Amino acid sequence: MNGQTGQLRVHGHFNGLKTTLLFGLMWAIIMLIWWATGGSRGTLGVYILIGLGTTFMSYWFSDRIAIASMGAREVSEAQAPELYRIVRELSARAGRPMPRIYVAPTMSPNAFATGRNEHHAAVCCTQGILQLLNERELRGVLGHELMHVYNRDILTSAVASAMATVITYLGYSLMYFGGGSRDDREGNGGGLGLIGVLASAILAPIGASLIQMAISRTREFDADEDGSRLTGDPMALASALNKIETGIGMAPMRQTAGTQSAAAMMIANPFRDGGFSRLFSTHPPTSERIARLMQMSQEMSSATQIPYQ
């Protein structure tokens, strides 16, 4: 909240432009895969249909794809009264719609928001984070996720996640079923087809990672700050992030095509972050986020103190 105006502070992050660029990048990767697998006229129409289908699905069904990739289920208020109470309170405080609430059946602690806009949004918590955090810390996490919704970050991240899922599966399918025309595969000992398939199998996961990297780390800092202003409790989120990082170290999420594509949307990197994987991380260091939140808490405390006369 903006203390002077009482209005919700929103960071746009140029999400409309980023989403457009993501669609362009996706089309470039799909056409590159088509070229790498032989580039025949007979398969061009198939790849164009794949591109059109991916564009449509990434926009309209991005939330369902993300939720399905985590095996999450929607919960009722009777099943998760604490979640509903917190989300309803914070949504009302922000003066914005309340998203749907899901729980993912994994003990690795994490949470994410998804959807194409605030009227078609969903917030998902893992079973692990619900058991790990207390109510105050969970409130801090949910404030962060709601600000992703209200900052309009969720369309960009959901589209990126959906594209990463489709492109990754496309690469894997080419590895098993091949690509290019029959002449390409059979001519020259099948060399061109084999090269295309191997190139696609390597290219698709890299392309998915590049799509995820298109999501700026700045959005996490802004969601931390804006979510803490919404809850009025930066230290709650700082404590939650510390617990989440420790919890992930003890129970990292299993890397699959689904969880890999959804990782960019989560409040913390769900995998063990080390070595080469750091180059593809979409999250800033947790220690830096906690330091910023602690400074923010000190500033908020100083602002509320009444000076002596």
N, C-alpha and C positions, 0 to 999 in steps of 0.2 A: 504494500500500500504506500501511496505517497502521503506522507504525514501532513503536508500543507493543503492538498486538495481533497484527500480522502478517496481518490480514485486509484484504480489498479494500474500499476506501472507495467507497460507492455514493451518488450523488445522484439522488433520484427525480424531482425537478423537476415533481411533480404530473402526471406524464405520462398517467395514467389519466383524470384530469379533463380534461386538454387534448385527449385523443383524443375523448372524448365531446363536448366543445364543438365540435371540428372537424367531427364528423359532423352536429351540429346546424346549423352554419354552412353546410355543403355542401347540406343539404336546403333551407335558406332561400334560397340562391342559385339552386338548381334551380327552386324554386317561383316565385321572382321572374322568372326567365327565362320560365317558362311564362306568367305573368301578362303580361309585356312583349310576348309574341308572340301575344296575343289572349285567353288564358285560357279557351279553349273547353272544354266538357265532353268533347268527342271526343278531345282531346289530353291530358287530365289523366291518364288511365291510362298513357299512354306515358311521361310525365314521372315518374310514381310508379315505373314499372318501371326507368326510368333511375336514379332515386335508390336503389332497392333493389339494382340491379346494381352501382352504383358503391360502395355500402356494402360489399357482399360482396367485390368485387374489391379494394377498397382495403385490406381487412383480410387476406384470405387470399393475395393475389397481389401485395402491395405490393412485395416484393423483386424479383419477376420484371418488374414494370412499370418499376421504376427501372433495373434492369440492361438491359432491352430499350431503354429510352429513350436509353441511352448506346451501344448497339450492342456491349456488352461480351460477352466469352466467358469461360467457366470454364477455368482452366488447371490442368494436372496438376503434380505435384511435379517431374517430369522437365522440364517446360517452364519452371517458375519456382522453382528450388530455393532461391534466396535468400529469396523471399517466404515460402515454406513454412517455412523454418528460423526466420525471425524471428517469424512469427505463431504457430507451434507453441511456441516458447520463451516468448513473452509470455502466451499462453493458459494454458500450464502453470503459469507463475509466478502468474497470477491465480487458478488453480484452476477455470477455467471452460471450456466447450466451445470448440473451434476452429471458426471460421466457414469457409464456402466462400470461395474466392479467385477473383476475376475481374480481367481486364485489358481496359480500354477503348481502342480504336484511335484515340486522338487525341493530338496532340503537345502540347496545352495541359496543363500539369502540375497534377494534382489527385488527390484520393482521397475516397472516402466509404464509409460502412457503411449497410446497409439490412436489412430483415427485420422480422417481427412479434415475435420474441423471440430470446434468445441461442441457442436450439436450432434456429432457422430463420433464421440470420443469414448475411450475405455481406459481404465487404470487397472493394472495387473500387479499383484503381489505374489511372491512365491510362498510356499508353505514354510520354508526356512526362515524368511524374514519375519513372518508373523510370530514364530516361536522365539526368535532371537531378540527382538526389540521390545522395549516397554511402550506404553501408550504414548508417552511424551515423544520418544524417538520416532515412533511410527507416524505421529502427527507431522514431525519435521520432514520425513521422507515423502509423505503424501502432499505436503505443501509444495515441495520441490516438483513432484510429478504434475500437480495441477497447474503450476506455472509453465511447464512445458506445453500444456494444453492451451493456456490463455496467451502465451507468447507465440502461438501458432507454429511451434517447432514440430508438432507431431506429424503434420502432413509430410514435411521434408524427410523426417526420419523413418516414417512408415513406408513412404514410397521407396526410399533407399533400401529398407529391409526387404520389401517385396521384390524389388529388382534383383537384389543380391541372391535371394532364394531361387528365383527363376533362372538366373544366369548360371548359378552354381549347378543346379539340377540339369540344365542344358549341357554344360560341360561334361558332367558325369554320364549323361545319356549318350553323348557322342563317343565317349571312351568305350562304352559297352556295345553300342549298336552301329558305330561308324558314321561317316558322313561323306558328302560328295556324291557324284554320279557313279553308276556302276562301272563305266569306262575308266573313271578316275581311279577307282579302287582296284580294278583288274589290270589296267594298263601300267606298264613299267613296274611289274611285280607288286602293284598295289602301293607303291612308294608314296605317291601324292596323298592318297587317302589316309595312309598310316601317319604321315607327317601331320596332316590336318587334324586327325583325331588326337594325336599326342599334344599338338599345339593348343587345341581347344580344351583338353583336360587340364592343361597348365594355365591357360588364359582365363578360363571362367572363374576359378577361385580368386585369382589376382584381380580380375575385373570387379568381382563382388567386394573385395577389400577396398579397392579404389573408390567405389561408390560409397561405402561406409565412411571412408576418410573425407568425403566431400562434406560431411557434417562437421561443422566447426566446434572445437572444444569450448569456444566462448559461450556457447549456449548453456553448458553445464555450470559455469561460473554465474551466469545471469539467473539461471533457475535456482541455484543455491541462494543467491542474494534475494531475489524476488520472493521465493518460497519462504525464506526466513522473515521477510517483512510481513508476509501474509500471516504466518503463525505468531510473529513477534518473539521468536525464540531461536536465534541462530545456533546456540550451543546444543539444542536438541538434535539438529541435523548433524552437527560436528560429531556428537557422540554416536549417532547412528552410523555415519560413514566409517568411523573407526571400528565399530563392531562388525559392519558389513565386510570391510576389507579383511579383518581377522577371520570371519566366518567363511569367506570365499577361499582363503588360504587353506582352511581345514576341509572344506567341502566345495571344491570348484565345480562348475557346471560341466557336464560332459559335452564335448564339442561335436555337434552334428551340423548338417547343412542348415537346419532350422534354427538352432541356438546360435550358430555363428552369425547368421543374418540378423537375428534379433538383438545381438549383443550391443550394437551401437545405440539402441534405444534405452538400455538399462541404466540405472542410477550409478552403477559401478561396473567395471570390466568383470564379467562373470568367470573368466578363465585366469589361470596363473599367468601373470604378466611378467614375462622375462625374455631375454634374448631378442630374436628377430621379430617376435610378435609385438614388441613395443613400437616398432616402426608403423604398425597398422592400428595402433590404439586410437580410439575416438574419445577417450576420457583423459582429462588432465590428472596429474598425480594427486592421490587422495590427501597426502600430507599438505600440499599446497592449498587444496580446497578447505581443509580444516583450519589452516593458518588464517585464511581470509575470513572464515566464519568467526573465529575467535576475535579477530580485529574488529569485525562488524559488531560483535556482541559488546566489546568494550566501548565502541563509539555510541551504540544505542544506550548503554548504561550511563555514559557521560552526559548524553543529551537529556536524560531524565532527571539528573541530579539538580537539586535547587541550590544555588550558590548562597553562601552566608552573607548576610547584610552587614 
